[in-house]
Amino acid sequence: MKPFSTTTLFLILLFMTSLTTQAQVRISADVDRTVITVDEQINLTLNINAEARSISDPQVPAIEGFEIYSSGSSQSFNMINGKFSTSVSFSYILTPNKTGVLTIPPFSVRVKGVEYNSNSIQVTVNASGQQPPKSSVPPSRGSRPAQKAAGQKVFITAELDKKSAFVNEQVTLTFKFYQAIRLLGNPELQKPDFEGFWIEDLPPQNKYYEQIGGTKYYVVEIKTALFPTSAGTKTIEPFKIAITPDEFTSLFGRDPFDMFNSNFFGRRQAEPQVLYTDRLTLDVKPLPLEGKPANYSGAVGQFTLRASPDIIDTEVNDPINFTITISGTGNIKAVDKPSLNVPVEFRSYPSNTSERISKDNYRLGGSRTFEEVLIPKSPGTFELAPFRFSFFDLAKKGYITLASESYTFHVKPSSVAGTVSEAPSAVQDIGSSIKDLRYLKTELSPGHSRMKLYNKPLFWGVQVLPVLMAIAAFVVRKQKDKLESDIAYARSRRARAISGKVLKSAIGHLQRNESPQFYGAVHKALTGYLADKLSLSAAGLTNELLRDSLIGKVDDAVLQETFQILQACDFHRFASAAGNDRDGKGFLDRVGRNIIMLEKSL
C-alpha cells in the first residue's frame, strides 16, 4: 500500500479540524405549528449552543408576510474541564398579515467573530373566512371615533388607558385604523418618538368589524406599553399614516366636466392622503418620598422574590451557584439585581442574567433571573445574611420590601493536594526561607581589584547611552509626526485620556448626588472613547452603529458588557430614583474595567 504523503495527511487533519470547529456552535429555529389562519399567531424559538462564555443577540431577518415581536430569552452556561459552553433560547411571536405559503428565513448570530445561520421554516397561512374573529377585548366605542367618522371612510385614532400615572407605571396606548373602503397599496404608518418613555410592543394585533353611524368599518388595533421615565406633563406626538384610497364615483357628477378626471368605468384618479391622530398628554406623578426604602431602585408593579444556592456544604475554592429570581407584573426589564451581603471570606462574581417576558392581557410582566458565583477562600461556617428587594405597589400606593432567607454554608478544607486556603499562609512560609539569604560582601577579592576598564558595566553604559538617546529621539519624532498627520491615529491614542477627564467630572456629580448628570457623564465618556477608537463621529452615534463597528473586534463578553453599561446609563439618566454613593462608585469601577478590556482589543 502506498503511504500517505505529508500534504495529504495535512489536508485530512485540516478537514477534521474544520468539522470539529463547526460542531462547536449549533443554532436551530422551531415553531409550535406550521399551518395557521391569518388571524392566529405562532411561537418561534431560536436555540443557540456554543462553546463560548457569551452569545450576542441574533440578527432578526426581515420576514415577508409576518410581523415579529420578541417575547423574552433564557440563558444557561456550563464549565466542564475548563471549557465554557453557553445555551441561549430566544422566543418570538409572529402574526401573519397575508395568506399563502410563507417562508421564515434563517436567523444569524456571531460567535467569536464567525457568523452562523439557522434553518429556514415554511408556514402555510390560510384565510379565516368572511370576517376576522372578534377580539377577546371589546373595542372601545366612545363618541370620539363617531365624530371622526362623520363623512370619512378612513380615519385613525390614538388613546391612552389612563390620564395620569406614576413614574415607571405601565400606560397602554391603543392605536386604531378604521377602513370602510379599499386602499391602493399598504398604508405606511409612522409612529412618534415617544420621548421620555420606555416602550414595549404588545402583540398580537386585534382585527374586527365595528358599526359607526350606519357605516361598517374594518378595524386594526395595535397596542403599545409606555413606561414614563420621569415626572411631569408628557406629550405624545401624533401618529402619521399615508394611504391611497380606491374611491368610486358616478360617471356624471355635479360638474359636467368632472368626467375628464375619471376613467371610462367611473374610477376617480387616486390621490394620496396623510392622516394624523390627536396629540396626547399624560400627567406623570413622581413616586412618593415618604416610606421610600434606602435600597429602592425604581421597580413599579407587583413582584415576588425567590433565591436559592445549589449547595450549602462545599470545600475551599469550590464554586457555589446562587440564583435570584424576581417575578411579577411590571417593567421586568428595568429590575435591578439586589445587593448581596457576601461574607468577606468569599469571592463573588456575577455569572449570568436572563429574563422571560410575558404580555398576557396586554400587561407586561415575567421574571428576571440573576446568577452569582460564590467561591469560599477559607474553611469554616459562614452565614449569608438576608438581602432585600423593594418595589412600589400600585394597588397599595406604597412601597413593599421583600426579604430573602439567611443561608448558612459549611466549608471544609480543600481535598486537592497543594491548594492554598488563604493568602496569609504564604506570608508565614517566608520566615522558613530566610536561611537562603546571603550577606552582602564588604570587600572585593584580589582578582576584582585588577578588573579591566572594558569589563566594567559603566564603560559600556556610557558607550551605549548616546545611541539609545538617538533612537528614543527618532521614535518620539516619528510619533509626533504621525499624531499631527493621522487624525484617526491621534484620536485613538488620546481616547483613554479624554474619557478619563470626563469620568473625573462624573465623580463631582456623584458627590453632589446629581444622578442624571452622573450617568450622562459616564455615557458621554464611554461613547466618546468608542467614537475616538473607531474613528466615528460622536454626533448622532447610535447603539446599532457601535455594535456593527465592534463586532469581530472585541470579545463577545466585552461587547455584551459595553452595551449593558450604555443601557444602564440610558435608564438612570431618565429614572427618578437616584442611586446611592456606593452604587455609583461600583458603577465607575465597572466602566473602568470595561474600558481596560476594550483597550486591549482596539
GUGUDO-547565 format. One record per residue (C-alpha): residue in three letters; x, y, z. Coordinates in Angstrom, 1 decimal, padded with zeros to 4 digits. Layout:
NODE_Ala_X_Y_Z
...
REM end
This chain:
NODE_Met_000.0_000.0_000.0
NODE_Lys_001.3_003.5_-000.9
NODE_Pro_001.8_005.5_002.3
NODE_Phe_000.1_008.9_002.7
NODE_Ser_002.2_011.9_001.7
NODE_Thr_002.7_014.8_004.2
NODE_Thr_000.5_017.0_002.1
NODE_Thr_-002.4_014.5_002.1
NODE_Leu_-002.1_014.0_005.8
NODE_Phe_-002.2_017.7_006.4
NODE_Leu_-005.3_018.2_004.3
NODE_Ile_-007.1_015.4_006.2
NODE_Leu_-006.2_016.9_009.6
NODE_Leu_-007.3_020.3_008.4
NODE_Phe_-010.7_018.9_007.2
NODE_Met_-011.2_017.1_010.5
NODE_Thr_-010.3_020.3_012.4
NODE_Ser_-012.8_022.3_010.4
NODE_Leu_-015.6_019.8_011.1
NODE_Thr_-014.7_020.0_014.9
NODE_Thr_-014.8_023.8_014.8
NODE_Gln_-018.2_023.9_013.0
NODE_Ala_-019.7_021.4_015.5
NODE_Gln_-018.9_023.8_018.4
NODE_Val_-021.8_026.1_017.5
NODE_Arg_-025.4_024.8_016.9
NODE_Ile_-028.3_027.1_016.0
NODE_Ser_-031.8_025.9_015.2
NODE_Ala_-035.2_027.5_014.8
NODE_Asp_-038.5_025.8_015.6
NODE_Val_-042.2_026.8_015.6
NODE_Asp_-045.1_025.4_017.5
NODE_Arg_-047.1_024.8_014.3
NODE_Thr_-046.7_025.3_010.6
NODE_Val_-050.4_025.6_009.5
NODE_Ile_-052.4_028.6_010.8
NODE_Thr_-055.1_031.1_009.7
NODE_Val_-054.4_034.8_009.1
NODE_Asp_-055.9_035.7_012.5
NODE_Glu_-053.7_033.4_014.5
NODE_Gln_-050.1_033.6_015.7
NODE_Ile_-047.2_031.2_016.0
NODE_Asn_-044.5_031.0_018.6
NODE_Leu_-040.9_030.7_017.3
NODE_Thr_-038.0_029.5_019.4
NODE_Leu_-034.4_030.1_018.4
NODE_Asn_-031.9_027.8_020.3
NODE_Ile_-028.2_028.5_020.2
NODE_Asn_-025.5_026.3_021.8
NODE_Ala_-021.8_027.3_021.7
NODE_Glu_-018.5_026.7_023.4
NODE_Ala_-018.2_030.4_024.4
NODE_Arg_-018.6_032.5_027.5
NODE_Ser_-021.3_034.6_026.0
NODE_Ile_-023.5_034.8_022.9
NODE_Ser_-024.6_038.1_021.3
NODE_Asp_-028.2_038.8_020.3
NODE_Pro_-029.2_037.2_016.9
NODE_Gln_-029.8_039.3_013.8
NODE_Val_-033.6_039.1_013.1
NODE_Pro_-034.2_038.9_009.4
NODE_Ala_-037.0_040.8_007.5
NODE_Ile_-039.8_038.2_007.4
NODE_Glu_-042.2_038.9_004.5
NODE_Gly_-045.9_038.3_005.4
NODE_Phe_-045.2_038.4_009.2
NODE_Glu_-044.9_040.9_012.0
NODE_Ile_-042.4_039.7_014.6
NODE_Tyr_-042.3_040.6_018.4
NODE_Ser_-039.7_039.5_021.0
NODE_Ser_-041.2_037.6_023.9
NODE_Gly_-038.1_037.0_026.1
NODE_Ser_-035.0_034.9_026.3
NODE_Ser_-033.3_032.5_028.7
NODE_Gln_-029.6_031.6_029.1
NODE_Ser_-027.5_029.0_030.9
NODE_Phe_-023.9_028.0_030.9
NODE_Asn_-021.7_025.1_032.0
NODE_Met_-017.9_024.7_032.6
NODE_Ile_-016.5_021.2_032.0
NODE_Asn_-012.8_020.6_032.2
NODE_Gly_-012.1_024.3_032.0
NODE_Lys_-014.2_024.8_028.8
NODE_Phe_-017.2_027.1_028.9
NODE_Ser_-020.4_026.3_026.9
NODE_Thr_-023.4_028.6_026.7
NODE_Ser_-027.0_027.8_025.7
NODE_Val_-029.5_030.6_024.8
NODE_Ser_-033.1_030.4_023.8
NODE_Phe_-034.8_033.4_022.2
NODE_Ser_-038.6_033.5_021.9
NODE_Tyr_-040.6_035.4_019.3
NODE_Ile_-044.3_035.8_018.4
NODE_Leu_-045.2_036.0_014.7
NODE_Thr_-048.5_037.3_013.5
NODE_Pro_-049.3_037.0_009.7
NODE_Asn_-050.6_039.8_007.6
NODE_Lys_-051.3_037.8_004.4
NODE_Thr_-052.2_034.3_003.3
NODE_Gly_-050.2_031.8_001.3
NODE_Val_-047.1_029.6_001.9
NODE_Leu_-044.7_031.9_003.7
NODE_Thr_-041.0_031.3_004.4
NODE_Ile_-039.3_032.4_007.6
NODE_Pro_-035.7_033.0_006.5
NODE_Pro_-032.7_031.9_008.7
NODE_Phe_-031.7_033.9_011.7
NODE_Ser_-028.0_034.7_012.1
NODE_Val_-025.7_035.1_015.1
NODE_Arg_-022.0_035.9_015.6
NODE_Val_-019.8_033.8_017.9
NODE_Lys_-016.2_034.8_018.2
NODE_Gly_-016.4_036.8_015.0
NODE_Val_-017.9_034.0_012.9
NODE_Glu_-021.4_034.2_011.6
NODE_Tyr_-023.8_031.1_011.9
NODE_Asn_-027.2_030.7_010.4
NODE_Ser_-030.3_028.8_011.5
NODE_Asn_-032.6_026.7_009.3
NODE_Ser_-035.5_028.3_007.3
NODE_Ile_-039.1_027.3_008.0
NODE_Gln_-042.2_027.2_005.8
NODE_Val_-045.6_028.2_007.3
NODE_Thr_-048.9_027.8_005.5
NODE_Val_-051.3_030.7_006.3
NODE_Asn_-055.0_030.1_005.4
NODE_Ala_-057.8_032.6_005.1
NODE_Ser_-060.1_032.8_008.2
NODE_Gly_-063.4_033.4_006.3
NODE_Gln_-065.5_036.4_005.5
NODE_Gln_-064.9_038.2_008.8
NODE_Pro_-061.9_038.2_011.1
NODE_Pro_-062.6_036.8_014.6
NODE_Lys_-063.9_039.1_017.2
NODE_Ser_-061.3_040.5_019.6
NODE_Ser_-061.3_039.0_023.1
NODE_Val_-061.0_042.6_024.4
NODE_Pro_-064.2_044.5_023.4
NODE_Pro_-063.4_047.6_021.4
NODE_Ser_-064.0_051.0_022.9
NODE_Arg_-067.0_052.7_021.5
NODE_Gly_-066.6_056.3_022.7
NODE_Ser_-068.0_059.4_021.0
NODE_Arg_-064.6_060.4_019.6
NODE_Pro_-064.4_057.8_016.8
NODE_Ala_-068.0_058.5_015.8
NODE_Gln_-067.3_062.2_015.5
NODE_Lys_-064.2_061.5_013.4
NODE_Ala_-066.2_059.0_011.3
NODE_Ala_-068.7_061.6_010.1
NODE_Gly_-068.3_061.7_006.3
NODE_Gln_-064.9_059.8_006.4
NODE_Lys_-064.2_056.4_005.0
NODE_Val_-060.8_056.1_006.5
NODE_Phe_-059.5_057.6_009.8
NODE_Ile_-057.2_056.8_012.7
NODE_Thr_-057.3_057.3_016.5
NODE_Ala_-054.9_057.0_019.4
NODE_Glu_-056.0_056.7_023.1
NODE_Leu_-054.4_056.1_026.5
NODE_Asp_-056.0_053.9_029.0
NODE_Lys_-055.4_056.5_031.8
NODE_Lys_-054.8_060.2_032.1
NODE_Ser_-052.2_060.1_034.9
NODE_Ala_-049.7_057.6_036.1
NODE_Phe_-046.7_057.2_038.4
NODE_Val_-043.1_057.1_037.1
NODE_Asn_-042.4_053.6_035.6
NODE_Glu_-046.1_052.6_035.7
NODE_Gln_-047.4_051.0_032.6
NODE_Val_-049.7_053.1_030.4
NODE_Thr_-051.3_051.3_027.4
NODE_Leu_-051.6_053.3_024.2
NODE_Thr_-054.2_051.9_021.7
NODE_Phe_-053.9_052.9_018.0
NODE_Lys_-056.9_052.1_015.7
NODE_Phe_-057.1_052.2_012.0
NODE_Tyr_-060.7_052.4_010.6
NODE_Gln_-061.2_051.4_007.0
NODE_Ala_-064.5_051.4_005.1
NODE_Ile_-063.1_051.3_001.5
NODE_Arg_-060.4_049.6_-000.3
NODE_Leu_-056.9_051.0_-000.5
NODE_Leu_-054.3_051.0_-003.2
NODE_Gly_-051.2_049.5_-001.6
NODE_Asn_-050.4_049.1_002.0
NODE_Pro_-050.7_052.0_004.5
NODE_Glu_-047.4_053.5_005.7
NODE_Leu_-047.6_054.1_009.4
NODE_Gln_-045.1_056.4_011.2
NODE_Lys_-045.1_056.2_015.0
NODE_Pro_-044.0_059.1_017.2
NODE_Asp_-040.6_059.0_019.0
NODE_Phe_-042.2_058.5_022.5
NODE_Glu_-039.5_060.8_024.1
NODE_Gly_-039.4_060.3_027.8
NODE_Phe_-040.9_056.8_027.7
NODE_Trp_-039.6_053.2_027.8
NODE_Ile_-041.7_051.4_025.2
NODE_Glu_-042.7_047.8_024.6
NODE_Asp_-044.9_046.4_021.8
NODE_Leu_-047.9_044.4_022.9
NODE_Pro_-048.9_041.7_020.4
NODE_Pro_-051.0_040.4_018.8
NODE_Gln_-052.9_043.0_016.7
NODE_Asn_-056.7_042.9_017.1
NODE_Lys_-058.8_042.8_013.9
NODE_Tyr_-062.6_043.2_013.9
NODE_Tyr_-065.6_045.0_012.4
NODE_Glu_-067.3_047.9_014.0
NODE_Gln_-070.5_049.8_013.1
NODE_Ile_-070.4_053.6_013.4
NODE_Gly_-073.2_055.9_012.2
NODE_Gly_-074.5_053.4_009.8
NODE_Thr_-071.1_052.7_008.3
NODE_Lys_-069.3_049.3_008.7
NODE_Tyr_-065.6_049.6_009.4
NODE_Tyr_-062.8_047.1_009.3
NODE_Val_-060.6_048.0_012.3
NODE_Val_-057.0_047.1_013.0
NODE_Glu_-055.9_047.7_016.6
NODE_Ile_-052.3_048.0_017.8
NODE_Lys_-051.4_048.3_021.5
NODE_Thr_-048.1_049.6_023.0
NODE_Ala_-046.9_049.7_026.6
NODE_Leu_-045.4_053.0_027.7
NODE_Phe_-043.4_053.4_030.9
NODE_Pro_-042.7_057.1_031.8
NODE_Thr_-039.1_057.6_033.0
NODE_Ser_-039.6_061.0_034.8
NODE_Ala_-042.3_063.1_036.4
NODE_Gly_-044.2_066.0_034.7
NODE_Thr_-046.6_066.5_031.8
NODE_Lys_-045.6_064.3_028.9
NODE_Thr_-046.7_064.9_025.3
NODE_Ile_-047.1_062.1_022.8
NODE_Glu_-046.9_063.4_019.3
NODE_Pro_-049.5_062.3_016.7
NODE_Phe_-049.3_059.1_014.7
NODE_Lys_-049.0_059.6_011.0
NODE_Ile_-050.2_057.3_008.2
NODE_Ala_-050.0_057.7_004.4
NODE_Ile_-052.8_056.0_002.4
NODE_Thr_-054.1_056.0_-001.2
NODE_Pro_-057.9_055.4_-001.2
NODE_Asp_-059.5_053.4_-004.0
NODE_Glu_-062.7_055.6_-004.4
NODE_Phe_-065.6_055.0_-006.9
NODE_Thr_-067.9_057.9_-008.0
NODE_Ser_-070.6_058.2_-010.6
NODE_Leu_-069.6_059.0_-014.2
NODE_Phe_-071.8_062.1_-014.2
NODE_Gly_-071.2_064.3_-011.1
NODE_Arg_-072.4_067.8_-010.3
NODE_Asp_-069.8_069.2_-012.6
NODE_Pro_-070.3_068.2_-016.2
NODE_Phe_-066.6_068.5_-016.8
NODE_Asp_-065.9_066.1_-013.9
NODE_Met_-065.9_063.2_-016.4
NODE_Phe_-062.4_064.3_-017.6
NODE_Asn_-061.0_063.4_-014.2
NODE_Ser_-062.4_059.9_-014.4
NODE_Asn_-061.6_056.9_-016.5
NODE_Phe_-064.3_055.1_-018.6
NODE_Phe_-065.5_052.9_-015.7
NODE_Gly_-066.1_055.8_-013.3
NODE_Arg_-063.0_055.5_-011.0
NODE_Arg_-061.6_058.9_-009.9
NODE_Gln_-057.8_059.3_-010.1
NODE_Ala_-056.4_058.2_-006.8
NODE_Glu_-054.8_060.9_-004.6
NODE_Pro_-052.6_060.0_-001.7
NODE_Gln_-053.7_061.2_001.7
NODE_Val_-051.9_061.7_005.1
NODE_Leu_-053.9_061.1_008.3
NODE_Tyr_-052.9_062.2_011.8
NODE_Thr_-054.1_061.3_015.3
NODE_Asp_-054.6_063.9_018.0
NODE_Arg_-051.7_064.9_020.2
NODE_Leu_-052.0_063.1_023.6
NODE_Thr_-050.9_064.3_027.1
NODE_Leu_-050.2_062.3_030.2
NODE_Asp_-049.7_063.6_033.8
NODE_Val_-046.8_061.6_035.3
NODE_Lys_-046.7_061.8_039.1
NODE_Pro_-043.4_061.3_041.0
NODE_Leu_-043.1_058.4_043.3
NODE_Pro_-043.6_059.4_047.0
NODE_Leu_-040.6_060.1_049.1
NODE_Glu_-042.4_059.1_052.3
NODE_Gly_-041.5_055.5_053.2
NODE_Lys_-039.1_055.1_050.3
NODE_Pro_-036.6_052.3_051.3
NODE_Ala_-032.8_053.0_051.0
NODE_Asn_-032.4_050.1_048.6
NODE_Tyr_-035.2_051.1_046.3
NODE_Ser_-034.0_051.0_042.6
NODE_Gly_-037.1_052.0_040.7
NODE_Ala_-039.3_048.9_040.3
NODE_Val_-043.0_049.6_040.0
NODE_Gly_-045.7_046.9_039.9
NODE_Gln_-046.2_043.7_041.9
NODE_Phe_-043.3_041.2_042.3
NODE_Thr_-042.2_038.2_044.2
NODE_Leu_-038.6_037.2_045.3
NODE_Arg_-037.1_033.7_045.2
NODE_Ala_-033.4_032.8_045.9
NODE_Ser_-031.5_029.6_046.4
NODE_Pro_-027.9_028.2_046.3
NODE_Asp_-027.2_025.0_044.6
NODE_Ile_-025.2_023.6_047.6
NODE_Ile_-024.5_024.6_051.2
NODE_Asp_-021.8_022.1_052.0
NODE_Thr_-018.7_022.6_050.0
NODE_Glu_-014.9_022.9_050.0
NODE_Val_-012.5_025.8_049.8
NODE_Asn_-012.3_027.2_046.2
NODE_Asp_-015.3_025.1_045.0
NODE_Pro_-017.9_027.4_043.5
NODE_Ile_-021.5_027.9_044.8
NODE_Asn_-024.1_028.9_042.2
NODE_Phe_-026.5_031.3_043.9
NODE_Thr_-029.7_032.1_041.9
NODE_Ile_-032.1_035.1_042.5
NODE_Thr_-035.4_035.3_040.6
NODE_Ile_-037.7_038.3_040.6
NODE_Ser_-041.2_037.6_039.1
NODE_Gly_-044.3_039.6_038.7
NODE_Thr_-046.1_042.3_036.7
NODE_Gly_-044.4_045.5_035.7
NODE_Asn_-041.4_046.6_033.7
NODE_Ile_-039.4_043.5_034.4
NODE_Lys_-036.6_044.6_032.1
NODE_Ala_-035.8_047.5_034.4
NODE_Val_-035.5_045.4_037.5
NODE_Asp_-032.0_045.5_039.1
NODE_Lys_-030.2_042.8_041.0
NODE_Pro_-030.5_043.1_044.8
NODE_Ser_-027.2_043.7_046.6
NODE_Leu_-025.9_040.5_048.4
NODE_Asn_-024.3_040.7_051.8
NODE_Val_-021.4_038.3_050.8
NODE_Pro_-019.1_037.4_053.7
NODE_Val_-015.5_038.7_053.4
NODE_Glu_-014.3_035.1_053.3
NODE_Phe_-016.0_034.6_049.9
NODE_Arg_-015.2_035.9_046.5
NODE_Ser_-018.3_036.7_044.3
NODE_Tyr_-018.6_037.1_040.6
NODE_Pro_-021.8_037.9_038.5
NODE_Ser_-022.4_034.9_036.3
NODE_Asn_-025.5_035.3_034.2
NODE_Thr_-028.7_037.4_033.8
NODE_Ser_-031.7_036.0_031.9
NODE_Glu_-035.3_037.2_031.5
NODE_Arg_-038.6_035.7_030.5
NODE_Ile_-041.1_038.3_029.2
NODE_Ser_-044.9_037.8_029.3
NODE_Lys_-047.5_040.0_027.7
NODE_Asp_-050.7_038.3_028.8
NODE_Asn_-053.8_040.5_028.5
NODE_Tyr_-051.6_043.3_027.3
NODE_Arg_-049.8_043.7_030.6
NODE_Leu_-046.0_043.5_030.7
NODE_Gly_-044.5_041.1_033.2
NODE_Gly_-042.5_037.9_033.5
NODE_Ser_-039.3_037.1_035.5
NODE_Arg_-035.7_038.1_035.7
NODE_Thr_-033.1_035.7_037.0
NODE_Phe_-029.6_036.7_038.3
NODE_Glu_-026.9_034.2_038.9
NODE_Glu_-023.9_034.8_041.2
NODE_Val_-020.9_032.6_041.7
NODE_Leu_-019.6_032.5_045.3
NODE_Ile_-016.2_031.0_046.0
NODE_Pro_-015.1_030.4_049.6
NODE_Lys_-011.5_031.3_050.4
NODE_Ser_-011.1_029.6_053.8
NODE_Pro_-012.8_026.8_055.8
NODE_Gly_-015.5_027.3_058.4
NODE_Thr_-019.2_028.0_058.8
NODE_Phe_-020.4_031.2_057.2
NODE_Glu_-023.8_032.9_057.0
NODE_Leu_-025.2_034.9_054.0
NODE_Ala_-027.4_037.4_055.7
NODE_Pro_-030.9_038.1_054.2
NODE_Phe_-030.9_040.6_051.3
NODE_Arg_-033.9_042.8_050.3
NODE_Phe_-035.7_043.9_047.2
NODE_Ser_-038.1_046.8_047.3
NODE_Phe_-040.8_048.0_044.8
NODE_Phe_-043.7_050.4_044.6
NODE_Asp_-047.1_048.6_044.8
NODE_Leu_-049.6_050.4_042.6
NODE_Ala_-052.6_048.8_044.3
NODE_Lys_-051.5_049.8_047.8
NODE_Lys_-049.9_053.1_046.7
NODE_Gly_-046.9_052.3_048.9
NODE_Tyr_-043.5_050.6_049.0
NODE_Ile_-043.2_046.9_049.7
NODE_Thr_-039.9_045.3_050.8
NODE_Leu_-039.3_041.6_050.2
NODE_Ala_-036.6_039.8_052.2
NODE_Ser_-034.8_036.5_051.5
NODE_Glu_-033.9_033.8_053.9
NODE_Ser_-030.5_033.6_055.5
NODE_Tyr_-028.2_030.8_054.3
NODE_Thr_-025.5_029.0_056.2
NODE_Phe_-022.6_027.5_054.3
NODE_His_-020.3_024.8_055.7
NODE_Val_-016.9_025.0_054.1
NODE_Lys_-014.3_022.2_054.5
NODE_Pro_-010.6_022.4_053.7
NODE_Ser_-009.9_021.7_050.1
NODE_Ser_-009.3_018.0_049.3
NODE_Val_-007.0_018.9_046.4
NODE_Ala_-003.3_018.5_047.4
NODE_Gly_-001.2_021.6_047.4
NODE_Thr_-004.2_024.0_047.5
NODE_Val_-003.5_027.2_049.4
NODE_Ser_-006.6_028.1_051.5
NODE_Glu_-005.7_031.7_052.3
NODE_Ala_-003.2_034.2_051.1
NODE_Pro_-001.7_034.9_054.6
NODE_Ser_-000.3_031.3_054.8
NODE_Ala_002.1_032.3_052.1
NODE_Val_003.4_035.1_054.3
NODE_Gln_004.0_032.7_057.2
NODE_Asp_006.2_030.5_054.9
NODE_Ile_008.7_033.4_054.3
NODE_Gly_010.3_033.0_057.7
NODE_Ser_011.4_029.4_057.0
NODE_Ser_013.2_030.6_053.8
NODE_Ile_015.3_033.3_055.5
NODE_Lys_018.3_030.9_055.8
NODE_Asp_018.6_031.1_052.0
NODE_Leu_019.5_034.8_052.1
NODE_Arg_023.2_035.7_052.0
NODE_Tyr_025.1_038.7_053.4
NODE_Leu_026.5_041.3_051.0
NODE_Lys_030.3_041.2_050.6
NODE_Thr_032.0_044.3_052.0
NODE_Glu_035.4_043.6_050.4
NODE_Leu_036.3_042.6_046.9
NODE_Ser_038.5_039.7_046.1
NODE_Pro_042.1_040.5_044.8
NODE_Gly_041.0_039.4_041.3
NODE_His_038.3_042.1_041.1
NODE_Ser_040.8_044.9_042.0
NODE_Arg_042.6_044.4_038.7
NODE_Met_039.4_044.4_036.5
NODE_Lys_040.0_045.8_033.0
NODE_Leu_038.1_049.0_032.1
NODE_Tyr_036.2_047.4_029.2
NODE_Asn_035.0_044.7_031.6
NODE_Lys_033.1_047.3_033.7
NODE_Pro_029.4_047.8_033.1
NODE_Leu_029.8_051.6_033.5
NODE_Phe_032.1_051.7_030.5
NODE_Trp_029.6_050.0_028.2
NODE_Gly_026.7_052.1_029.7
NODE_Val_028.5_055.3_028.7
NODE_Gln_029.1_054.0_025.2
NODE_Val_025.5_052.8_024.6
NODE_Leu_023.7_055.7_026.2
NODE_Pro_024.1_058.2_023.3
NODE_Val_022.8_055.5_020.8
NODE_Leu_019.8_054.8_022.9
NODE_Met_019.0_058.5_023.3
NODE_Ala_019.3_059.0_019.5
NODE_Ile_016.9_056.1_018.9
NODE_Ala_014.5_057.4_021.5
NODE_Ala_014.5_060.9_019.9
NODE_Phe_013.8_059.4_016.5
NODE_Val_010.9_057.3_017.8
NODE_Val_009.4_060.4_019.6
NODE_Arg_009.7_062.5_016.5
NODE_Lys_008.1_059.8_014.3
NODE_Gln_005.3_059.5_016.9
NODE_Lys_004.7_063.3_016.9
NODE_Asp_004.6_063.5_013.1
NODE_Lys_002.1_060.7_013.0
NODE_Leu_-000.1_062.3_015.6
NODE_Glu_-000.1_065.5_013.6
NODE_Ser_-000.7_063.9_010.2
NODE_Asp_-003.0_061.0_011.1
NODE_Ile_-006.2_062.3_012.8
NODE_Ala_-007.7_058.8_013.3
NODE_Tyr_-004.5_057.6_015.0
NODE_Ala_-004.3_060.7_017.2
NODE_Arg_-007.9_060.2_018.3
NODE_Ser_-007.3_056.6_019.1
NODE_Arg_-004.1_057.4_021.1
NODE_Arg_-005.8_060.1_023.2
NODE_Ala_-009.2_058.4_023.6
NODE_Arg_-008.5_056.9_027.0
NODE_Ala_-007.0_060.2_028.4
NODE_Ile_-010.0_062.2_027.3
NODE_Ser_-012.5_059.7_028.6
NODE_Gly_-010.6_059.7_031.9
NODE_Lys_-011.2_063.5_032.2
NODE_Val_-014.9_063.1_031.6
NODE_Leu_-015.1_060.4_034.2
NODE_Lys_-013.5_062.7_036.7
NODE_Ser_-016.3_065.2_036.1
NODE_Ala_-018.7_062.4_036.7
NODE_Ile_-017.2_061.9_040.2
NODE_Gly_-018.2_065.5_041.0
NODE_His_-021.8_064.9_040.0
NODE_Leu_-021.8_061.7_042.2
NODE_Gln_-020.6_063.6_045.2
NODE_Arg_-023.3_066.2_044.7
NODE_Asn_-025.9_063.4_044.4
NODE_Glu_-026.7_064.5_040.8
NODE_Ser_-027.7_061.1_039.4
NODE_Pro_-028.9_062.0_035.9
NODE_Gln_-025.8_064.2_035.3
NODE_Phe_-023.5_061.5_036.7
NODE_Tyr_-024.9_058.8_034.3
NODE_Gly_-024.9_061.3_031.5
NODE_Ala_-021.2_062.0_032.0
NODE_Val_-020.4_058.2_032.1
NODE_His_-022.4_057.7_028.9
NODE_Lys_-020.5_060.6_027.3
NODE_Ala_-017.2_059.2_028.4
NODE_Leu_-017.8_055.7_027.1
NODE_Thr_-019.4_056.7_023.8
NODE_Gly_-016.7_059.3_023.2
NODE_Tyr_-014.0_056.8_023.9
NODE_Leu_-015.5_054.3_021.4
NODE_Ala_-016.0_057.1_018.8
NODE_Asp_-012.3_058.1_019.0
NODE_Lys_-011.1_054.5_019.0
NODE_Leu_-013.3_053.6_015.9
NODE_Ser_-012.8_056.9_014.2
NODE_Leu_-016.5_057.7_014.2
NODE_Ser_-018.4_060.9_014.7
NODE_Ala_-019.7_061.2_018.2
NODE_Ala_-022.7_063.3_017.0
NODE_Gly_-025.6_061.0_016.1
NODE_Leu_-023.8_057.9_017.2
NODE_Thr_-026.3_055.1_017.7
NODE_Asn_-026.0_051.7_019.5
NODE_Glu_-026.6_049.9_016.3
NODE_Leu_-023.7_051.6_014.6
NODE_Leu_-021.5_050.9_017.6
NODE_Arg_-022.5_047.2_017.6
NODE_Asp_-021.8_046.8_013.9
NODE_Ser_-018.4_048.5_014.3
NODE_Leu_-017.3_046.5_017.3
NODE_Ile_-018.4_043.0_016.1
NODE_Gly_-015.4_041.0_015.3
NODE_Lys_-013.0_043.4_017.0
NODE_Val_-013.8_042.7_020.7
NODE_Asp_-014.8_039.6_022.6
NODE_Asp_-018.5_038.8_022.8
NODE_Ala_-018.4_039.1_026.6
NODE_Val_-016.8_042.6_026.4
NODE_Leu_-019.3_043.6_023.7
NODE_Gln_-022.3_042.5_025.9
NODE_Glu_-020.9_044.3_029.0
NODE_Thr_-020.4_047.5_027.0
NODE_Phe_-024.0_047.7_025.9
NODE_Gln_-025.3_046.7_029.3
NODE_Ile_-023.4_049.7_030.7
NODE_Leu_-024.9_052.0_028.0
NODE_Gln_-028.4_050.7_028.6
NODE_Ala_-028.0_051.3_032.3
NODE_Cys_-026.8_054.9_031.7
NODE_Asp_-029.9_055.5_029.4
NODE_Phe_-032.3_054.2_032.1
NODE_His_-030.7_056.0_035.1
NODE_Arg_-030.5_059.3_033.2
NODE_Phe_-034.3_059.4_032.9
NODE_Ala_-035.3_057.5_036.0
NODE_Ser_-036.4_059.5_039.0
NODE_Ala_-034.7_057.2_041.6
NODE_Ala_-031.1_058.2_042.3
NODE_Gly_-028.6_055.6_043.1
NODE_Asn_-026.6_055.8_046.3
NODE_Asp_-022.9_056.7_046.5
NODE_Arg_-021.8_053.1_046.8
NODE_Asp_-023.6_052.0_043.8
NODE_Gly_-022.2_055.0_041.8
NODE_Lys_-018.6_054.1_042.8
NODE_Gly_-019.2_050.5_041.9
NODE_Phe_-020.6_051.5_038.5
NODE_Leu_-017.5_053.7_037.9
NODE_Asp_-015.2_050.8_038.7
NODE_Arg_-017.2_048.6_036.3
NODE_Val_-016.9_051.2_033.5
NODE_Gly_-013.1_051.5_034.2
NODE_Arg_-012.7_047.7_033.8
NODE_Asn_-014.7_047.7_030.6
NODE_Ile_-012.5_050.4_029.1
NODE_Ile_-009.4_048.5_030.0
NODE_Met_-010.8_045.4_028.3
NODE_Leu_-011.7_047.5_025.2
NODE_Glu_-008.2_049.0_025.2
NODE_Lys_-006.7_045.5_024.8
NODE_Ser_-008.7_044.8_021.7
NODE_Leu_-009.0_048.2_019.9
REM end
